[in-house]
Amino acid sequence: MAAILCGQCAMLLLAMVSVRGSGILLRKAVTPLACRCVRAAGIVLLGLSFLLQMQTVQTPVIAAINWVGVISIEIVMTALTCTVIKNIRENG
């Protein structure tokens, strides 16, 4: 559960500093320094998510495959969240 939470937070942080995501989630331009800091925090959270996933399963290969699957779902959830927020702001 903690690995999933870390992974989802990492995806949201990485989306915030992307070109499209920053306009949707933040509504303003991010300074390059802040962008690098947030991106680094997202990458650290992804690493923590991977380490937590490795701790839960005894077989490292299965844990790595499982982590990739969970990250894929988190990417889709982040993309859907950005799309919903964008549609609400445009239509609301």
Rosetta blueprint (number, residue, H / E / L):
1 M L
2 A H
3 A H
4 I H
5 L H
6 C H
7 G H
8 Q H
9 C H
10 A H
11 M H
12 L H
13 L H
14 L H
15 A H
16 M H
17 V L
18 S L
19 V H
20 R H
21 G H
22 S H
23 G H
24 I H
25 L H
26 L L
27 R L
28 K L
29 A L
30 V L
31 T L
32 P H
33 L H
34 A H
35 C H
36 R H
37 C H
38 V H
39 R H
40 A H
41 A H
42 G H
43 I H
44 V H
45 L H
46 L H
47 G H
48 L H
49 S H
50 F H
51 L H
52 L H
53 Q H
54 M H
55 Q H
56 T H
57 V L
58 Q L
59 T L
60 P H
61 V H
62 I H
63 A H
64 A H
65 I H
66 N H
67 W H
68 V H
69 G H
70 V H
71 I H
72 S H
73 I H
74 E H
75 I H
76 V H
77 M H
78 T H
79 A H
80 L H
81 T H
82 C H
83 T H
84 V H
85 I H
86 K H
87 N H
88 I H
89 R H
90 E H
91 N H
92 G L
